[in-house]
Amino acid sequence: MQIQETITETKQTKKVLIRTDKLSKYYGKDIKAVDELDLEVYEGETFGLLGPNGAGKTTTVRLLNCILKPTSGTADVNGYNISKDSTQVKTITGLLAESPGLYEKLSAYEFLEFIGALYNIKGKVLKERIEELLKLFGLTERKDYLLEGFSSGMKQKVLIAAALIHDPAIIFFDEPTAALDPRAAHMVKDLINGLADQLGRTIVICSHILPVVEEICDRIGIINHGRLIAVGTVDEIIAQAGTKTLEEAFIALTGGIDEKELLAWRNHS
């Protein structure tokens, strides 16, 4: 009863910025990457989409960023429909993809200049944004260095800056700490916290690494086989599963965890 009252109160006091309605993406008859997903993300929150590998997290992000078209169902992103208003959706969202493209023969400044041009940002405005982002991420002194010489953590900083170049209200991070060493992963988590706390951005993080979303997310949704099977705060999900920890709840709700995922969790804890 208390959990339901908390959820009801949140819905009454916060604006829903992302809403999906039976959002689905099928490949052929048998592969249901996303299956009738009903989800709400509130303005100003950091929302984590947690699930095993292949659960449908990345497909969901691509649908909400209008990279993929849904098979059925729909979604609204800050009032824009992903099927009818794809251009508007792309102007208010930023995406750090799981395997982003990075032109390593460009300098940090040149890469951000290139990304800004893709969003039709020009002249003084683009220059000021690049300088602000370089300063924000501590890259000003390295702005003219080629990206091929950057560490993995520094490259991730540049990619996050690129996702912010057009000043989006909503930012999607797909596996933001994947392939990063613990020091770089910690730095990225701090950057995400700063975007939420200092800049007030709405953030959606997709990951199969439980400690990442547990540490920085206000609410968590667990997706498995393309379907949303649980949503709420960490305490609410633990209560729903009748377990003592989120890890135990995840295993109980999804039916297990493979060895590769377990090692990933341990390495990032």
C-alpha positions in Angstrom: 0.0 0.0 0.0 2.8 2.4 0.9 4.7 1.7 -2.3 1.6 2.4 -4.4 1.0 5.7 -2.5 4.6 6.7 -3.3 4.2 5.9 -7.0 0.8 7.8 -7.1 2.3 10.8 -5.4 5.2 10.9 -7.9 2.9 10.8 -10.9 0.9 13.7 -9.5 3.8 15.9 -8.8 6.1 15.3 -11.8 5.7 15.9 -15.5 5.9 12.7 -17.7 8.6 13.5 -20.3 8.7 10.1 -22.0 5.7 7.9 -22.4 5.5 4.7 -24.4 2.2 2.9 -25.3 2.6 -0.8 -26.2 5.8 0.1 -28.0 7.0 -2.9 -30.0 9.8 -3.8 -32.4 9.7 -7.3 -34.0 12.1 -8.9 -36.4 10.2 -11.5 -38.3 7.6 -13.6 -36.5 9.8 -14.9 -33.7 12.1 -12.2 -32.5 10.4 -9.7 -30.2 13.2 -7.2 -29.3 10.7 -4.9 -27.6 7.3 -6.3 -26.8 4.4 -3.9 -25.9 6.5 -1.7 -23.7 4.5 0.7 -21.4 6.9 3.1 -19.6 6.9 6.6 -18.1 10.0 8.7 -17.4 9.6 11.9 -15.4 11.1 15.2 -16.0 14.4 15.8 -14.2 14.9 12.2 -13.1 17.7 9.8 -13.8 16.0 6.6 -15.0 17.8 3.3 -15.4 16.8 0.6 -17.8 18.3 -2.6 -16.4 18.3 -6.0 -18.0 20.3 -9.0 -19.3 22.2 -8.8 -22.5 19.7 -8.9 -25.4 16.8 -7.9 -23.2 15.8 -5.0 -25.5 17.4 -2.0 -23.8 19.3 -0.8 -26.8 16.4 -1.3 -29.1 14.2 0.8 -26.8 16.8 3.6 -26.9 17.0 3.5 -30.6 13.2 3.6 -30.9 13.0 6.6 -28.6 15.7 8.4 -30.6 13.9 7.7 -33.9 16.8 5.6 -35.2 14.4 2.6 -35.6 10.8 2.6 -36.5 8.4 0.7 -34.3 6.5 -2.4 -35.5 3.5 -1.3 -33.5 2.6 0.9 -30.6 4.0 4.4 -30.1 5.8 6.8 -27.8 5.9 10.5 -27.0 9.1 12.3 -26.1 8.4 15.7 -24.5 5.1 15.8 -26.4 6.6 14.8 -29.8 5.5 11.5 -31.4 8.4 9.3 -32.4 6.7 8.3 -35.7 5.3 11.7 -36.7 7.7 14.1 -35.2 11.1 12.4 -35.6 13.0 15.6 -36.5 11.7 17.4 -33.4 12.5 14.4 -31.2 16.1 14.4 -32.4 16.5 18.1 -31.6 15.6 17.5 -27.9 17.5 14.2 -27.3 21.1 13.4 -27.0 22.5 9.9 -27.3 25.7 8.2 -26.2 25.4 4.9 -28.1 27.0 1.7 -26.8 29.4 1.6 -29.8 29.6 5.2 -30.9 31.6 6.4 -33.9 34.7 8.5 -33.1 36.8 10.1 -35.9 40.2 9.6 -34.2 42.1 11.7 -36.8 40.3 14.8 -35.6 41.1 16.8 -32.6 38.6 17.1 -29.7 37.6 20.6 -30.9 37.3 19.5 -34.6 35.1 16.5 -33.6 32.7 18.6 -31.6 32.7 21.2 -34.4 31.7 18.5 -36.8 28.9 17.1 -34.6 27.6 20.6 -34.0 27.5 21.2 -37.8 25.3 18.1 -38.1 22.8 19.8 -35.8 23.0 23.0 -37.9 24.7 24.9 -35.1 26.9 27.6 -36.6 29.3 30.5 -35.9 29.6 32.1 -32.5 27.0 29.9 -30.9 28.8 26.7 -31.8 32.2 28.1 -30.8 30.8 29.1 -27.4 29.2 25.7 -26.8 32.3 23.8 -27.7 34.4 26.0 -25.3 31.9 25.5 -22.5 31.8 21.8 -23.0 35.5 21.4 -23.2 35.8 23.4 -19.9 33.0 21.4 -18.3 34.8 18.1 -19.0 38.3 19.4 -18.3 39.5 19.1 -21.9 40.4 22.7 -22.7 44.2 22.0 -22.6 43.8 19.0 -24.9 41.3 20.5 -27.4 43.8 20.5 -30.3 45.2 17.0 -29.6 44.1 14.1 -31.9 41.5 11.8 -30.4 43.6 8.8 -31.3 46.0 9.7 -28.4 43.2 10.0 -25.8 42.6 7.5 -23.1 39.3 5.6 -23.1 38.0 7.8 -20.3 38.9 11.0 -22.2 37.3 9.7 -25.4 34.1 9.0 -23.4 34.2 12.6 -22.1 34.4 13.8 -25.7 31.5 11.6 -26.7 29.3 12.8 -23.9 30.2 16.4 -24.9 29.1 15.5 -28.4 25.8 14.2 -27.1 25.3 17.6 -25.4 26.4 19.9 -28.2 22.8 20.8 -29.2 21.7 21.4 -25.6 19.2 18.5 -25.4 16.7 18.3 -22.6 16.9 14.5 -22.5 20.1 12.4 -22.6 20.3 8.7 -23.3 23.4 6.7 -22.2 23.6 3.2 -23.6 26.1 1.2 -21.5 28.1 4.3 -20.6 30.8 2.5 -18.6 31.2 -0.5 -20.9 34.8 -1.3 -21.7 36.1 1.3 -19.2 38.5 0.6 -16.4 37.2 1.3 -12.8 38.8 4.8 -12.7 37.3 5.9 -16.0 33.9 4.3 -15.1 33.9 6.2 -11.8 34.6 9.5 -13.7 31.7 8.9 -16.1 29.3 8.2 -13.2 30.4 11.5 -11.7 29.8 13.3 -15.0 26.3 11.8 -15.3 25.5 12.8 -11.7 26.7 16.4 -12.5 24.4 16.6 -15.6 21.4 15.6 -13.5 22.2 17.6 -10.3 23.8 20.8 -11.8 22.2 21.1 -15.2 18.8 19.5 -14.4 18.8 17.2 -17.4 16.5 14.1 -17.7 18.7 11.1 -18.1 18.0 7.5 -19.3 20.7 5.0 -18.7 20.6 1.5 -20.2 22.9 -1.1 -18.7 23.3 -4.7 -17.6 25.8 -3.6 -14.9 23.7 -3.4 -11.8 25.9 -1.2 -9.5 26.0 1.6 -12.1 22.2 2.1 -12.3 21.7 1.3 -8.6 24.2 4.1 -7.6 23.0 6.9 -9.8 19.4 6.3 -10.8 16.3 7.7 -9.1 14.1 4.9 -10.5 14.8 1.6 -12.3 12.9 -0.4 -14.8 13.9 -4.0 -15.4 13.3 -5.3 -18.9 13.6 -9.0 -20.0 12.8 -10.5 -23.4 11.5 -7.1 -24.5 9.0 -6.7 -21.8 9.0 -4.4 -18.7 8.7 -6.7 -15.7 9.3 -4.3 -12.9 9.7 -0.5 -12.3 10.2 1.7 -9.3 12.9 2.7 -6.8 15.4 0.2 -5.6 13.4 -0.4 -2.4 10.2 -0.8 -4.4 11.7 -3.4 -6.7 13.2 -5.3 -3.8 9.9 -5.3 -2.0 8.1 -6.5 -5.2 10.5 -9.4 -5.6 10.5 -10.2 -1.8 14.3 -10.2 -1.6 16.9 -8.3 0.4 19.1 -6.8 -2.4 18.6 -5.5 -5.9 20.9 -8.2 -7.2 18.7 -10.9 -5.7 15.6 -9.1 -7.0 17.1 -9.0 -10.5 17.9 -12.7 -10.5 14.5 -13.6 -9.1 12.6 -11.5 -11.7 14.7 -12.4 -14.8 15.3 -16.0 -14.0 19.0 -15.9 -13.5 22.2 -14.3 -14.6 25.0 -15.7 -16.8 28.6 -15.9 -15.7 29.8 -13.1 -18.1 27.2 -10.7 -16.6 28.1 -11.7 -13.0 31.8 -11.0 -13.7 30.9 -7.6 -15.2 28.9 -6.6 -12.1 31.8 -7.6 -9.8 34.4 -5.7 -11.9 32.3 -2.5 -11.7 31.3 -2.7 -8.1 
